[in-house]
């Protein structure tokens, strides 16, 4: 994904960005091509990056295969924690 800085004097673009902060906008060129302008939060960027990280995905795949769990009560007993 590419990031492009928008100049402060780009009034028309800033107006479109302001509108896109409230709802997604579809921009259409004269030749018919369409583009979507949408607000993005960090989570929207982080998820695809995480999916591209092979080490994390391998760890998550391994963890997903685990079937056994330990109850909170048993963990407390093993650690000698008394409520």
Biopython code that builds the backbone (N, CA, C, O; Angstrom):
import numpy as np
from Bio.PDB.StructureBuilder import StructureBuilder

atoms = [
    (1, "UNK", "N", (0.848, -1.169, 0.000)),
    (1, "UNK", "CA", (0.000, 0.000, 0.000)),
    (1, "UNK", "C", (0.895, 1.234, 0.000)),
    (1, "UNK", "O", (1.915, 1.266, 0.688)),
    (2, "UNK", "N", (0.526, 2.212, -0.745)),
    (2, "UNK", "CA", (1.331, 3.417, -0.898)),
    (2, "UNK", "C", (0.678, 4.574, -0.153)),
    (2, "UNK", "O", (-0.542, 4.735, -0.190)),
    (3, "UNK", "N", (1.500, 5.383, 0.526)),
    (3, "UNK", "CA", (1.004, 6.582, 1.209)),
    (3, "UNK", "C", (1.441, 7.811, 0.431)),
    (3, "UNK", "O", (2.575, 7.889, -0.040)),
    (4, "UNK", "N", (0.536, 8.765, 0.302)),
    (4, "UNK", "CA", (0.839, 10.005, -0.408)),
    (4, "UNK", "C", (0.447, 11.166, 0.495)),
    (4, "UNK", "O", (-0.692, 11.245, 0.955)),
    (5, "UNK", "N", (1.391, 12.067, 0.749)),
    (5, "UNK", "CA", (1.110, 13.253, 1.563)),
    (5, "UNK", "C", (0.305, 14.248, 0.727)),
    (5, "UNK", "O", (0.591, 14.460, -0.451)),
    (6, "UNK", "N", (-0.693, 14.846, 1.347)),
    (6, "UNK", "CA", (-1.545, 15.822, 0.669)),
    (6, "UNK", "C", (-1.131, 17.221, 1.128)),
    (6, "UNK", "O", (-1.079, 17.493, 2.328)),
    (7, "UNK", "N", (-0.842, 18.095, 0.187)),
    (7, "UNK", "CA", (-0.433, 19.468, 0.505)),
    (7, "UNK", "C", (-1.585, 20.221, 1.163)),
    (7, "UNK", "O", (-2.756, 19.970, 0.875)),
    (8, "UNK", "N", (-1.234, 21.142, 2.047)),
    (8, "UNK", "CA", (-2.266, 21.899, 2.760)),
    (8, "UNK", "C", (-3.067, 22.804, 1.833)),
    (8, "UNK", "O", (-4.188, 23.184, 2.170)),
    (9, "UNK", "N", (-2.514, 23.159, 0.668)),
    (9, "UNK", "CA", (-3.243, 24.029, -0.258)),
    (9, "UNK", "C", (-4.091, 23.254, -1.276)),
    (9, "UNK", "O", (-4.651, 23.855, -2.193)),
    (10, "UNK", "N", (-4.190, 21.937, -1.122)),
    (10, "UNK", "CA", (-5.002, 21.106, -2.024)),
    (10, "UNK", "C", (-6.445, 21.097, -1.515)),
    (10, "UNK", "O", (-6.925, 20.097, -0.981)),
    (11, "UNK", "N", (-7.112, 22.215, -1.689)),
    (11, "UNK", "CA", (-8.440, 22.439, -1.111)),
    (11, "UNK", "C", (-9.467, 21.414, -1.585)),
    (11, "UNK", "O", (-10.218, 20.877, -0.772)),
    (12, "UNK", "N", (-9.510, 21.140, -2.868)),
    (12, "UNK", "CA", (-10.510, 20.215, -3.408)),
    (12, "UNK", "C", (-10.295, 18.799, -2.867)),
    (12, "UNK", "O", (-11.249, 18.110, -2.506)),
    (13, "UNK", "N", (-9.036, 18.378, -2.816)),
    (13, "UNK", "CA", (-8.738, 17.039, -2.286)),
    (13, "UNK", "C", (-9.089, 16.973, -0.805)),
    (13, "UNK", "O", (-9.671, 15.991, -0.345)),
    (14, "UNK", "N", (-8.739, 18.009, -0.063)),
    (14, "UNK", "CA", (-9.057, 18.020, 1.374)),
    (14, "UNK", "C", (-10.574, 17.976, 1.606)),
    (14, "UNK", "O", (-11.042, 17.354, 2.560)),
    (15, "UNK", "N", (-11.323, 18.630, 0.741)),
    (15, "UNK", "CA", (-12.781, 18.592, 0.841)),
    (15, "UNK", "C", (-13.296, 17.164, 0.640)),
    (15, "UNK", "O", (-14.178, 16.710, 1.369)),
    (16, "UNK", "N", (-12.746, 16.463, -0.349)),
    (16, "UNK", "CA", (-13.136, 15.067, -0.585)),
    (16, "UNK", "C", (-12.768, 14.190, 0.611)),
    (16, "UNK", "O", (-13.543, 13.325, 1.017)),
    (17, "UNK", "N", (-11.577, 14.419, 1.170)),
    (17, "UNK", "CA", (-11.147, 13.629, 2.328)),
    (17, "UNK", "C", (-12.064, 13.870, 3.527)),
    (17, "UNK", "O", (-12.380, 12.946, 4.275)),
    (18, "UNK", "N", (-12.481, 15.110, 3.697)),
    (18, "UNK", "CA", (-13.395, 15.434, 4.793)),
    (18, "UNK", "C", (-14.720, 14.688, 4.608)),
    (18, "UNK", "O", (-15.268, 14.145, 5.567)),
    (19, "UNK", "N", (-15.227, 14.665, 3.384)),
    (19, "UNK", "CA", (-16.462, 13.928, 3.104)),
    (19, "UNK", "C", (-16.269, 12.433, 3.354)),
    (19, "UNK", "O", (-17.162, 11.763, 3.872)),
    (20, "UNK", "N", (-15.102, 11.917, 2.984)),
    (20, "UNK", "CA", (-14.821, 10.485, 3.148)),
    (20, "UNK", "C", (-14.674, 10.099, 4.612)),
    (20, "UNK", "O", (-14.783, 8.921, 4.951)),
    (21, "UNK", "N", (-14.430, 11.068, 5.484)),
    (21, "UNK", "CA", (-14.340, 10.735, 6.907)),
    (21, "UNK", "C", (-15.713, 10.380, 7.472)),
    (21, "UNK", "O", (-15.810, 9.702, 8.494)),
    (22, "UNK", "N", (-16.769, 10.837, 6.807)),
    (22, "UNK", "CA", (-18.138, 10.525, 7.246)),
    (22, "UNK", "C", (-18.711, 9.290, 6.557)),
    (22, "UNK", "O", (-19.431, 8.509, 7.178)),
    (23, "UNK", "N", (-18.394, 9.113, 5.275)),
    (23, "UNK", "CA", (-18.882, 7.953, 4.529)),
    (23, "UNK", "C", (-17.979, 7.710, 3.323)),
    (23, "UNK", "O", (-17.313, 8.628, 2.843)),
    (24, "UNK", "N", (-17.959, 6.477, 2.838)),
    (24, "UNK", "CA", (-17.148, 6.135, 1.668)),
    (24, "UNK", "C", (-17.652, 6.902, 0.448)),
    (24, "UNK", "O", (-18.850, 7.143, 0.296)),
    (25, "UNK", "N", (-16.715, 7.278, -0.411)),
    (25, "UNK", "CA", (-17.053, 8.031, -1.620)),
    (25, "UNK", "C", (-16.527, 7.267, -2.833)),
    (25, "UNK", "O", (-15.414, 6.744, -2.806)),
    (26, "UNK", "N", (-17.321, 7.205, -3.888)),
    (26, "UNK", "CA", (-16.859, 6.633, -5.155)),
    (26, "UNK", "C", (-16.595, 7.797, -6.100)),
    (26, "UNK", "O", (-17.479, 8.607, -6.381)),
    (27, "UNK", "N", (-15.353, 7.859, -6.587)),
    (27, "UNK", "CA", (-14.951, 8.892, -7.540)),
    (27, "UNK", "C", (-14.954, 8.270, -8.929)),
    (27, "UNK", "O", (-14.429, 7.173, -9.118)),
    (28, "UNK", "N", (-15.540, 8.959, -9.900)),
    (28, "UNK", "CA", (-15.598, 8.423, -11.258)),
    (28, "UNK", "C", (-14.975, 9.413, -12.233)),
    (28, "UNK", "O", (-15.348, 10.585, -12.281)),
    (29, "UNK", "N", (-14.012, 8.909, -13.013)),
    (29, "UNK", "CA", (-13.374, 9.723, -14.047)),
    (29, "UNK", "C", (-14.274, 9.794, -15.276)),
    (29, "UNK", "O", (-15.212, 9.009, -15.418)),
    (30, "UNK", "N", (-13.981, 10.736, -16.154)),
    (30, "UNK", "CA", (-14.749, 10.907, -17.388)),
    (30, "UNK", "C", (-14.741, 9.626, -18.214)),
    (30, "UNK", "O", (-15.723, 9.317, -18.888)),
    (31, "UNK", "N", (-13.627, 8.874, -18.167)),
    (31, "UNK", "CA", (-13.537, 7.642, -18.965)),
    (31, "UNK", "C", (-14.259, 6.455, -18.314)),
    (31, "UNK", "O", (-14.237, 5.347, -18.850)),
    (32, "UNK", "N", (-14.895, 6.685, -17.168)),
    (32, "UNK", "CA", (-15.685, 5.639, -16.529)),
    (32, "UNK", "C", (-14.987, 4.892, -15.405)),
    (32, "UNK", "O", (-15.646, 4.192, -14.636)),
    (33, "UNK", "N", (-13.662, 5.022, -15.289)),
    (33, "UNK", "CA", (-12.959, 4.338, -14.200)),
    (33, "UNK", "C", (-13.431, 4.883, -12.859)),
    (33, "UNK", "O", (-13.670, 6.081, -12.704)),
    (34, "UNK", "N", (-13.559, 3.978, -11.894)),
    (34, "UNK", "CA", (-14.062, 4.350, -10.574)),
    (34, "UNK", "C", (-13.031, 4.012, -9.505)),
    (34, "UNK", "O", (-12.274, 3.048, -9.622)),
    (35, "UNK", "N", (-13.026, 4.829, -8.467)),
    (35, "UNK", "CA", (-12.124, 4.651, -7.341)),
    (35, "UNK", "C", (-12.903, 4.903, -6.058)),
    (35, "UNK", "O", (-13.824, 5.720, -6.031)),
    (36, "UNK", "N", (-12.529, 4.200, -5.003)),
    (36, "UNK", "CA", (-13.199, 4.412, -3.730)),
    (36, "UNK", "C", (-12.280, 5.181, -2.799)),
    (36, "UNK", "O", (-11.097, 4.866, -2.669)),
    (37, "UNK", "N", (-12.837, 6.188, -2.159)),
    (37, "UNK", "CA", (-12.122, 6.970, -1.161)),
    (37, "UNK", "C", (-12.777, 6.653, 0.175)),
    (37, "UNK", "O", (-13.974, 6.874, 0.365)),
    (38, "UNK", "N", (-11.979, 6.136, 1.091)),
    (38, "UNK", "CA", (-12.527, 5.642, 2.343)),
    (38, "UNK", "C", (-11.581, 5.969, 3.489)),
    (38, "UNK", "O", (-10.362, 5.902, 3.325)),
    (39, "UNK", "N", (-12.127, 6.320, 4.642)),
    (39, "UNK", "CA", (-11.305, 6.563, 5.828)),
    (39, "UNK", "C", (-10.701, 5.243, 6.294)),
    (39, "UNK", "O", (-11.345, 4.196, 6.225)),
    (40, "UNK", "N", (-9.468, 5.304, 6.766)),
    (40, "UNK", "CA", (-8.764, 4.104, 7.212)),
    (40, "UNK", "C", (-8.280, 4.333, 8.632)),
    (40, "UNK", "O", (-7.708, 5.379, 8.939)),
    (41, "UNK", "N", (-8.510, 3.356, 9.497)),
    (41, "UNK", "CA", (-7.901, 3.440, 10.819)),
    (41, "UNK", "C", (-6.708, 2.491, 10.854)),
    (41, "UNK", "O", (-6.514, 1.697, 9.934)),
    (42, "UNK", "N", (-5.913, 2.573, 11.908)),
    (42, "UNK", "CA", (-4.701, 1.754, 11.997)),
    (42, "UNK", "C", (-5.004, 0.266, 11.932)),
    (42, "UNK", "O", (-4.194, -0.504, 11.415)),
    (43, "UNK", "N", (-6.153, -0.152, 12.446)),
    (43, "UNK", "CA", (-6.495, -1.571, 12.441)),
    (43, "UNK", "C", (-6.646, -2.084, 11.009)),
    (43, "UNK", "O", (-6.262, -3.211, 10.697)),
    (44, "UNK", "N", (-7.214, -1.236, 10.143)),
    (44, "UNK", "CA", (-7.382, -1.622, 8.738)),
    (44, "UNK", "C", (-6.040, -1.865, 8.048)),
    (44, "UNK", "O", (-5.948, -2.656, 7.109)),
    (45, "UNK", "N", (-5.018, -1.187, 8.514)),
    (45, "UNK", "CA", (-3.681, -1.353, 7.946)),
    (45, "UNK", "C", (-2.957, -2.511, 8.619)),
    (45, "UNK", "O", (-2.251, -3.275, 7.962)),
    (46, "UNK", "N", (-3.134, -2.638, 9.927)),
    (46, "UNK", "CA", (-2.390, -3.637, 10.694)),
    (46, "UNK", "C", (-2.790, -5.067, 10.344)),
    (46, "UNK", "O", (-1.926, -5.942, 10.299)),
    (47, "UNK", "N", (-4.051, -5.326, 10.100)),
    (47, "UNK", "CA", (-4.504, -6.692, 9.803)),
    (47, "UNK", "C", (-3.824, -7.261, 8.553)),
    (47, "UNK", "O", (-3.280, -8.363, 8.620)),
    (48, "UNK", "N", (-3.831, -6.556, 7.417)),
    (48, "UNK", "CA", (-3.135, -7.119, 6.244)),
    (48, "UNK", "C", (-1.633, -7.310, 6.475)),
    (48, "UNK", "O", (-1.048, -8.278, 5.990)),
    (49, "UNK", "N", (-1.014, -6.390, 7.213)),
    (49, "UNK", "CA", (0.417, -6.535, 7.504)),
    (49, "UNK", "C", (0.673, -7.764, 8.365)),
    (49, "UNK", "O", (1.635, -8.498, 8.139)),
    (50, "UNK", "N", (-0.186, -7.984, 9.345)),
    (50, "UNK", "CA", (-0.029, -9.153, 10.213)),
    (50, "UNK", "C", (-0.191, -10.425, 9.400)),
    (50, "UNK", "O", (0.557, -11.382, 9.597)),
    (51, "UNK", "N", (-1.144, -10.451, 8.501)),
    (51, "UNK", "CA", (-1.367, -11.638, 7.668)),
    (51, "UNK", "C", (-0.174, -11.937, 6.767)),
    (51, "UNK", "O", (0.035, -13.087, 6.381)),
    (52, "UNK", "N", (0.602, -10.928, 6.432)),
    (52, "UNK", "CA", (1.790, -11.128, 5.596)),
    (52, "UNK", "C", (2.995, -11.614, 6.399)),
    (52, "UNK", "O", (3.985, -12.057, 5.818)),
    (53, "UNK", "N", (2.920, -11.534, 7.736)),
    (53, "UNK", "CA", (4.028, -11.960, 8.588)),
    (53, "UNK", "C", (3.962, -13.476, 8.761)),
    (53, "UNK", "O", (3.116, -13.987, 9.495)),
    (54, "UNK", "N", (4.854, -14.189, 8.084)),
    (54, "UNK", "CA", (4.810, -15.658, 8.070)),
    (54, "UNK", "C", (5.054, -16.261, 9.445)),
    (54, "UNK", "O", (4.463, -17.290, 9.774)),
    (55, "UNK", "N", (5.906, -15.649, 10.252)),
    (55, "UNK", "CA", (6.190, -16.185, 11.587)),
    (55, "UNK", "C", (4.957, -16.102, 12.488)),
    (55, "UNK", "O", (4.626, -17.056, 13.192)),
    (56, "UNK", "N", (4.292, -14.968, 12.458)),
    (56, "UNK", "CA", (3.088, -14.814, 13.283)),
    (56, "UNK", "C", (1.998, -15.768, 12.813)),
    (56, "UNK", "O", (1.336, -16.403, 13.633)),
    (57, "UNK", "N", (1.807, -15.873, 11.504)),
    (57, "UNK", "CA", (0.766, -16.756, 10.985)),
    (57, "UNK", "C", (1.060, -18.213, 11.327)),
    (57, "UNK", "O", (0.139, -18.973, 11.627)),
    (58, "UNK", "N", (2.335, -18.613, 11.288)),
    (58, "UNK", "CA", (2.701, -19.983, 11.657)),
    (58, "UNK", "C", (2.400, -20.223, 13.132)),
    (58, "UNK", "O", (1.886, -21.280, 13.498)),
    (59, "UNK", "N", (2.718, -19.248, 13.978)),
    (59, "UNK", "CA", (2.416, -19.362, 15.408)),
    (59, "UNK", "C", (0.909, -19.486, 15.634)),
    (59, "UNK", "O", (0.463, -20.326, 16.415)),
    (60, "UNK", "N", (0.137, -18.657, 14.958)),
    (60, "UNK", "CA", (-1.319, -18.716, 15.113)),
    (60, "UNK", "C", (-1.881, -20.044, 14.614)),
    (60, "UNK", "O", (-2.807, -20.588, 15.216)),
    (61, "UNK", "N", (-1.333, -20.566, 13.524)),
    (61, "UNK", "CA", (-1.766, -21.875, 13.017)),
    (61, "UNK", "C", (-1.484, -22.965, 14.042)),
    (61, "UNK", "O", (-2.326, -23.833, 14.272)),
    (62, "UNK", "N", (-0.297, -22.926, 14.663)),
    (62, "UNK", "CA", (0.063, -23.914, 15.687)),
    (62, "UNK", "C", (-0.872, -23.812, 16.877)),
    (62, "UNK", "O", (-1.355, -24.823, 17.387)),
    (63, "UNK", "N", (-1.127, -22.587, 17.318)),
    (63, "UNK", "CA", (-2.005, -22.379, 18.476)),
    (63, "UNK", "C", (-3.427, -22.844, 18.175)),
    (63, "UNK", "O", (-4.112, -23.347, 19.066)),
    (64, "UNK", "N", (-3.870, -22.685, 16.952)),
    (64, "UNK", "CA", (-5.224, -23.099, 16.579)),
    (64, "UNK", "C", (-5.378, -24.613, 16.638)),
    (64, "UNK", "O", (-6.485, -25.118, 16.826)),
    (65, "UNK", "N", (-4.281, -25.337, 16.481)),
    (65, "UNK", "CA", (-4.326, -26.799, 16.520)),
    (65, "UNK", "C", (-4.405, -27.343, 17.940)),
    (65, "UNK", "O", (-4.772, -28.501, 18.138)),
    (66, "UNK", "N", (-4.068, -26.527, 18.925)),
    (66, "UNK", "CA", (-4.098, -26.979, 20.316)),
    (66, "UNK", "C", (-5.545, -27.186, 20.752)),
    (66, "UNK", "O", (-6.404, -26.331, 20.537)),
    (67, "UNK", "N", (-5.792, -28.329, 21.365)),
    (67, "UNK", "CA", (-7.164, -28.641, 21.769)),
    (67, "UNK", "C", (-7.364, -28.556, 23.275)),
    (67, "UNK", "O", (-8.458, -28.225, 23.732)),
    (68, "UNK", "N", (-6.337, -28.847, 24.045)),
    (68, "UNK", "CA", (-6.485, -28.855, 25.498)),
    (68, "UNK", "C", (-6.416, -27.464, 26.092)),
    (68, "UNK", "O", (-5.641, -26.619, 25.645)),
    (69, "UNK", "N", (-7.234, -27.238, 27.102)),
    (69, "UNK", "CA", (-7.201, -25.967, 27.818)),
    (69, "UNK", "C", (-7.159, -26.239, 29.316)),
    (69, "UNK", "O", (-7.453, -27.346, 29.766)),
    (70, "UNK", "N", (-6.797, -25.239, 30.063)),
    (70, "UNK", "CA", (-6.749, -25.344, 31.518)),
    (70, "UNK", "C", (-7.689, -24.287, 32.069)),
    (70, "UNK", "O", (-7.650, -23.132, 31.646)),
    (71, "UNK", "N", (-8.522, -24.675, 33.000)),
    (71, "UNK", "CA", (-9.470, -23.725, 33.582)),
    (71, "UNK", "C", (-8.728, -22.733, 34.480)),
    (71, "UNK", "O", (-7.615, -23.001, 34.935)),
    (72, "UNK", "N", (-9.354, -21.601, 34.723)),
    (72, "UNK", "CA", (-8.775, -20.589, 35.596)),
    (72, "UNK", "C", (-8.577, -21.142, 36.999)),
    (72, "UNK", "O", (-7.577, -20.839, 37.650)),
    (73, "UNK", "N", (-9.513, -21.942, 37.464)),
    (73, "UNK", "CA", (-9.414, -22.554, 38.793)),
    (73, "UNK", "C", (-8.159, -23.419, 38.873)),
    (73, "UNK", "O", (-7.416, -23.349, 39.853)),
    (74, "UNK", "N", (-7.920, -24.237, 37.842)),
    (74, "UNK", "CA", (-6.747, -25.109, 37.842)),
    (74, "UNK", "C", (-5.453, -24.300, 37.775)),
    (74, "UNK", "O", (-4.472, -24.655, 38.429)),
    (75, "UNK", "N", (-5.437, -23.233, 37.004)),
    (75, "UNK", "CA", (-4.249, -22.377, 36.935)),
    (75, "UNK", "C", (-3.946, -21.808, 38.311)),
    (75, "UNK", "O", (-2.797, -21.816, 38.753)),
    (76, "UNK", "N", (-4.974, -21.316, 38.985)),
    (76, "UNK", "CA", (-4.780, -20.758, 40.327)),
    (76, "UNK", "C", (-4.268, -21.820, 41.289)),
    (76, "UNK", "O", (-3.398, -21.540, 42.114)),
    (77, "UNK", "N", (-4.799, -23.041, 41.191)),
    (77, "UNK", "CA", (-4.337, -24.131, 42.054)),
    (77, "UNK", "C", (-2.867, -24.433, 41.785)),
    (77, "UNK", "O", (-2.089, -24.587, 42.726)),
    (78, "UNK", "N", (-2.480, -24.518, 40.527)),
    (78, "UNK", "CA", (-1.091, -24.818, 40.170)),
    (78, "UNK", "C", (-0.129, -23.734, 40.651)),
    (78, "UNK", "O", (1.008, -24.022, 41.024)),
    (79, "UNK", "N", (-0.595, -22.491, 40.638)),
    (79, "UNK", "CA", (0.252, -21.377, 41.054)),
    (79, "UNK", "C", (0.143, -21.078, 42.545)),
    (79, "UNK", "O", (0.845, -20.209, 43.062)),
    (80, "UNK", "N", (-0.733, -21.796, 43.230)),
    (80, "UNK", "CA", (-0.908, -21.587, 44.666)),
    (80, "UNK", "C", (-1.610, -20.285, 45.008)),
    (80, "UNK", "O", (-1.391, -19.710, 46.074)),
    (81, "UNK", "N", (-2.450, -19.830, 44.101)),
    (81, "UNK", "CA", (-3.191, -18.585, 44.334)),
    (81, "UNK", "C", (-4.515, -18.929, 45.000)),
    (81, "UNK", "O", (-5.274, -19.765, 44.509)),
    (82, "UNK", "N", (-4.781, -18.277, 46.122)),
    (82, "UNK", "CA", (-6.019, -18.542, 46.868)),
    (82, "UNK", "C", (-6.881, -17.290, 46.813)),
    (82, "UNK", "O", (-6.412, -16.186, 47.093)),
    (83, "UNK", "N", (-8.152, -17.474, 46.448)),
    (83, "UNK", "CA", (-9.097, -16.338, 46.417)),
    (83, "UNK", "C", (-9.696, -16.129, 47.776)),
    (83, "UNK", "O", (-10.512, -15.225, 47.958)),
]
sb = StructureBuilder()
sb.init_structure("model")
sb.init_model(0)
sb.init_chain("A")
sb.init_seg("    ")
for serial, (resi, resn, name, xyz) in enumerate(atoms, 1):
    if name == "N":
        sb.init_residue(resn, " ", resi, " ")
    sb.init_atom(name, np.array(xyz, "f"), 0.0, 1.0, " ", f" {name:<3s}", serial, name[0])
structure = sb.get_structure()
